[in-house]
């Protein structure tokens, strides 16, 4: 497939690229110190000095939104990394052997999936404490069943193909077959799952932050900013509108990226 005709992939990469640049920029520069409290400039409307205005503590909203993007990408990356590595490994092993190993792992995954996601997240964060690291780990654990089921299914599809059977006949070790012949053939599918899981992770983190179970103050997150902005939605709508749009754009961008990769694979 001609990549120039893959609209989903182009739009998805463009959105993610802009947001990623926005995040990298915030590491080195923000218009103001995002943590600096200035009581004399509380709830200022958008102006040339403060493009998005200031919050209830006089902090520059644009600076806080920029810094919050770091947390969003951090949670997305770490959660996909955890879920992808553990889930894909277990799914590949389980799907290839399809014996008592598969039965035990599948039973454990099924039992875990019976636990409501929000309940697991709240219990995990309550036990280990609320910060971005624990949020990312908890969401990553929730990603494991998704990667497990996809990788297991794909491995079971291809493990009996002629070239795999031939590799067994000529004495290639099973561990080499798994990681040299099978896993590379399911990697593209896992990348699609990873892109979709990335957007889901950011939405989940925003929801937890909105509930007050995300990062610890004064560390900003998009969800926490929206929560704080509720009281001032009529006086400064940009306070809540901008982080809400950014969350939506990240979700749209990664979903389009996933669809674009899927289209490319099918062709």
Protein Blocks (a to p, Z undefined) as FASTA:
>chain_A
ZZklmmmlmmmmmmmmmmmmmmmmmmmocfbdfkbccfklgoiacdfklmnopafkopaf
klmmmmmmmmmmmmmmmmmmmmmmmmmmmmmmmmmnopmklmmmmmmmmmmmmpcfklmm
mmmmmmnopafklmmmmmmmmmmmmmmmmmmmmmmmmmmgmklmmmmmnopafklmmmmm
mmmmmmmmmmmmmmmmmmmmmmmmmmmmmnopaccdfbdcfklmmmmmmmmmmmmmmlmm
mmmmmmmmmmmmmmmmmmmmmmmmmZZ
